[in-house]
Amino acid sequence: MKNLKFTKDKLIDICCILLGSFLAAISINMFLTHAKLLSGGLSGVCLIFQYLFKVQAGYLIFLFNLPLFLISAKKINRRFTMYSAIGTLSFSIFLILTHPIANILNINDKLLYCLYGGVVNGFAFGLIFSHHGSTGGFDIVSMLIKLRYPQYDIAKISFASNTVIVAISAIIFGLPTALYTLIAMYVTSFVFDKVVKGFNQSKSVIIITDFPEEISSVIMKELNRGVTYFYGEGVYKKEDKKILFCIVPLSQLPELKQVVREIDKTSFITISDVSEIQGKGFVPSL
């Protein structure tokens, strides 16, 4: 039953990644490119090439990601690489297939394009991210940097890369386009936050289970997070319990819940927001 459950969850992840990739392609071709705006990450870089040299971004995203996946296969875990490959390939294909819809809308209002494009884009990438996937590009670069320099924050790396894209947009396409692009990126980030229930935040997790050793071992080995035992007693059965307590970044929360669910489907989990963390493995807020 466990293998069947895992297969079902994996299929759901892949379907959501495909749906998210399709929606991301729609948001770019229907809204952003129509107004000559940019998105964040590698797709924004590819859109610059598309505007300047008339080469479709879908082809460029696929080509630019090939060397990154060769590195990712060696350095990053297999599931992330596989899901990112699915996301990248489908995103590239959907960008190519939906390219003709760029002229469906004909509204002389860039603000509407950047707002609606940002909303759809944020929902799309939030859907992909919440199911352990990505569309490659700067996501892989950020992960590789994080592995090499653990003290760096992935969100800040992404923010820096998007800042560069906006600066290039201002130089090449003018300040108004750059400012509209900035609005679209902010809306994308805001909606993304809502889809994944917060961005770059950590959660405190309390787990009550009959398999504390097995779950804590997987959390420490696969998620590289510490676990603390609290000792308690169940009131109903009067049995001693090892209660697991850990703090994980939001990006690892879906994986943590899946690990617990696979080992003990009857476990009891509480998840709480953490306002600030100071300690090894976490960067304190300013």
Stockholm file with secondary structure:
# STOCKHOLM 1.0

chainA/1-286         MKNLKFTKDKLIDICCILLGSFLAAISINMFLTHAKLLSGGLSGVCLIFQYLFKVQAGYLIFLFNLPLFLISAKKINRRFTMYSAIGTLSFSIFLILTHPIANILNINDKLLYCLYGGVVNGFAFGLIFSHHGSTGGFDIVSMLIKLRYPQYDIAKISFASNTVIVAISAIIFGLPTALYTLIAMYVTSFVFDKVVKGFNQSKSVIIITDFPEEISSVIMKELNRGVTYFYGEGVYKKEDKKILFCIVPLSQLPELKQVVREIDKTSFITISDVSEIQGKGFVPSL
#=GR chainA/1-286 SS CHHHHHHHHHHHHHHHHHHHHHHHHHIIIIIIGGGTCCCSHHHHHHHHHHHHHCCCHHHHHHHHHHHHHHHHHHHSCHHHHHHHHHHHHHHHHHHHHTGGGGGTCCCSCHHHHHHHHHHHHHHHHHHHHHTTCCCSTHHHHHHHHHHHCTTSCHHHHHHHHHHHHHHHHHHHHCHHHHHHHHHHHHHHHHHHHHHTTSSSCEEEEEEECSCHHHHHHHHHHHSCCCCEEEEEECTTTCCEEEEEEEEEEGGGHHHHHHHHHHHCTTCEEEEEECSCCCBTTBCCCC
#=GC SS_cons         CHHHHHHHHHHHHHHHHHHHHHHHHHIIIIIIGGGTCCCSHHHHHHHHHHHHHCCCHHHHHHHHHHHHHHHHHHHSCHHHHHHHHHHHHHHHHHHHHTGGGGGTCCCSCHHHHHHHHHHHHHHHHHHHHHTTCCCSTHHHHHHHHHHHCTTSCHHHHHHHHHHHHHHHHHHHHCHHHHHHHHHHHHHHHHHHHHHTTSSSCEEEEEEECSCHHHHHHHHHHHSCCCCEEEEEECTTTCCEEEEEEEEEEGGGHHHHHHHHHHHCTTCEEEEEECSCCCBTTBCCCC
//
